[in-house]
Amino acid sequence: MEPLINYLLQFDQLNQQQIDLITSKTTFLELKKDEYFSEAGKTPKRIAFILEGILRVCYYNSKGDEITKYFIEEHNFVVDINSYTQKIPSSEYVQAVSTCRLLIFTTQAWEELSSTIIPWDGIIAKVTERALIEKVNKLSPMLSEDATSRYLAFLEKFPSLANRVPLSYLASYLGITQSSLSRIRKNIR
């Protein structure tokens, strides 16, 4: 629980009563590797804060290929924000890359926090803004670089993820085949 509270306190102050209320509105969930937190075609009804582990956001393109859009690691919130706020089915999957320990907020709990804690909506707006900036920073550079540069940039920006993510997911994220990624890794060594 402490990582969640410390994360929220980066964005605004909360008193002990507010912290206790937030704590009371969460439940714990452990996802095993490859289990889904949310699935395409379903409307998300919960938000998670990652205590431990890595999740990936992925989808299937028109050819049926699985594409990894990005990874989300510890001490971040995860939800398909567009589908969640608009209450529409998601087009993406959120899948555990490793065993994940999550704190879960139901929609009802989230709405209760919003209506009870005065700075809550402002905190969440700042959390969302940071997450969107990070998402853009993860995606944008990938579009204009060659495969080796994309891989090196990934290693530089996300050194903690490099050895925790299966090569197939990393290759998909980088937009290359697994054999190309293996060749790039061999050439770099």
C-alpha positions, 0 to 999 in steps of 0.5 A: 500500500505504501508505494501507492500512497507515496505515488499519489503524494507526488501530485498533492497532499493527502491527510491520514483520513484520506489515505485511510479511505483510499486504502479501504477502497483497494483490493489485492489481485495477483495475476500470473504470467500471461493472464489478462487484466483486461481484454479487447471487446470488454468494457474495463470496470477496474483500475489497477496500481502495479505493486510488482511486475510488468504488464503489456498493452497489446492488440491484433492487427488486421493480419492477425499479428499480435502487436505490443504497444508498450509496457507498464511497470511497477508503481504505475496505474493501468487501465484502457483510459479511453474505454474506461471513461467512455464506458465502451469496449476496449480494442486492446488487451492488458496482459501480465508479462510476469507475475503481477501484484496489483491493487485494484479499484472498482469503478464504484470505489473510484467514484466514491474517492472522487466524490469524497476526497477534494483533491482526488480529481486533480491528483488523477488528472496529473497522474493521467497527464504524466502517463500520457506524456510517458506513453508518447515518449515511448512511442514517438521515437520508435517511428523514425529510427532503424531497428538497431537504434530503436533497440539501443534507445529501448535499452537506454530508456528502460534498462530495468525492462530489457531482461524482464520482458520476453524477446518475442514481446520486445521484438513486437514492441520494436516492430521487428521479428524476433530473429532480427532482434536476436541478430541485433543483440548479437551484433551489439555484443 
